[in-house]
Every structure is written in C-alpha cells, then in structure tokens.
Amino acid sequence: MHTSNPVVQRLTHSAWKIRRFALRMGEVQGQGYIAQALGMADILAVAYCHALNVKAGAPDWAQRDRFLLSHGHYAIAHYAALIVAGLLPEEELETYGCDDSRLPMSGMAKYTPHMEISGGSLGQGLAIGVGIALGLRHQGNAAFVYNSMSDGELDEGSTWEAAMGAAHHGLGHLICLVDVNNQQADGPSGQVMRFEPLEDKWRAFGWHVQRVDGNDLASVLQAFDTARQLHGDQPRVILFDTLMGKGIPFIETREKNHFTRVDPHEWQQAIAFLDANEPGVQP
C-alpha cells in the first residue's frame, strides 16, 4: 500500500506483523486457521493498534473497551494482534497450542489475558455483547463493546435475536465487526445459507451499517473511526469483505481454505514471502 498518511503506514506495518506472527504460531503446530488470520489482519491491526482503549498489564481494567472473539477459531489471529499491541509477550507465540500454554488453539477467556469470552459455539458472541453493553450502561461506563464474528454466524437465529435486542435497547456503544469471507466449513457461506443483502438486513434491524473492503486498511480505519464517532443510541455494524489467505498468494488462491492444509515447507515459504514484502514506515 502506497500512502503518505503516517497512521495508515503504521497500521499497515502492524497488519504485516500480525500476519507474520500468525504464521509463526501456525508453524509451531503445523496447523491452524491461518487463512482467516491472514484475511483479518488489517481489521485487527486497526482494532488493537488504533481504536481500542486497553492497557497492557491490566486486562481487568474497568474502563477498557471489550473485544469479544465470537469466532473462537480465529484465536491465532487474535493472539498475533495482542502481541503486536504489546498486550502479550512475543516469546509466548512459540507455545501456541502446547500443553499449559496461555494460547490454546481456540480462544478461551480462562487462559489468555485480554480474551473476554470463550468463543464458539458460533453465534453466541453478539448476544453476550448485548448483555455486556447493557451492564456497562447500568454502571455508567462509556466503554465500547466490539463483537467480532464470521459470516457463517449469520446462519444462527441467536445472532438476529441479539441484533434486534441491541437496537431495542439503544446500545450505541456496541460495534459488531463481521468478517464476510464467504467461506465456512461446509462450503461458500452464501450457498450454505443465503445471507445477502446484508446491508439491508442490518438496517432493517435498526443498525447503522457500513460495508468496506476489509483488506484496504485506509477504508478499515475510516470505518472504525466513523463507528466510534457517531452520536445517538443506534448500534453499529461494519461488514468487512475479506480475502482468506490475504498476503500469501499460494494460500489466497486455494479453493478450500477454511482450515487449509499448509505443508511443512510452506510455513517458511510464506514467512519469506512476507519478509520480502515488508512495508516501510516513515519516521
């Protein structure tokens, strides 16, 4: 990405680091939901290196913004973002998925600092987010609640019940982030259960809606800023169209990469490709 905006430059480099850390963790176990991590990296870079109000060493700080990883199998991406944001030490990535690690292969609040919920079964995060947002409002706490979820979760009735409840209760500090990559375990999401037109559906449920290219960092940044700066009690959703495997051509082009096979030699091949294309950051 070529831009003179220093914030976009910094966040582009953060997204590059998230991709690289996720690949290093995947190499530890020889597996992982790496295609999702590569696709979500730009979104997580903006979330953790720009938007969220959090403090290193204080995962229970009362005024923190809450980030709920509803799609718990995206944990490898979340850990990479926590490391890039300085919320977890980099050396822990070598323990990914190992016994007694704080980085289990699926996100669990019991093990990992700054992991607010144990994600999955899918479709639960938004309902939990509604409850947390209501609780914070009753406490007079203005913190934002972010719910990160996948498009496959739009199959679930609980998601739409929660969406209706959020609008009914006027939860203007609830922001839902939807990774629209059009893939899930059983095939293309739109074929498993047709979900378009998404913008119209969320608007009909009373939400403020944005839809952007989730791999265009400047667009992601603007969408986050808009969602945070809106006034009023309307909950906000950002629909991010992403490409699974983004940044690694031989993963991007695989027909099925929901849980893509990465051969042992390909982990270092992917890391080498990233290293050869590291974005610059202006001082």
Secondary structure, 3 states (H helix, E strand, C coil): CCCCCHHHHHHHHHHHHHHHHHHHHHHHHCCCCHHHHHHHHHHHHHHHHHHCCCCCCCCCCCCCCEEEECCHHHHHHHHHHHHHCCCCCHHHHHHCCCCCCCCCCCCCCCCCCCCCCCCCCCCCHHHHHHHHHHHHHHCCCCCCEEEEEEHHHHHCHHHHHHHHHHHHCCCCCEEEEEEECCCECCECHHHHCCCCCHHHHHHHCCCEEEEEECCCHHHHHHHHHHHHHCCCCCCEEEEEECCCCCCCHHHHCCCCCCCCCCCHHHHHHHHHHHHHCCCCCCC
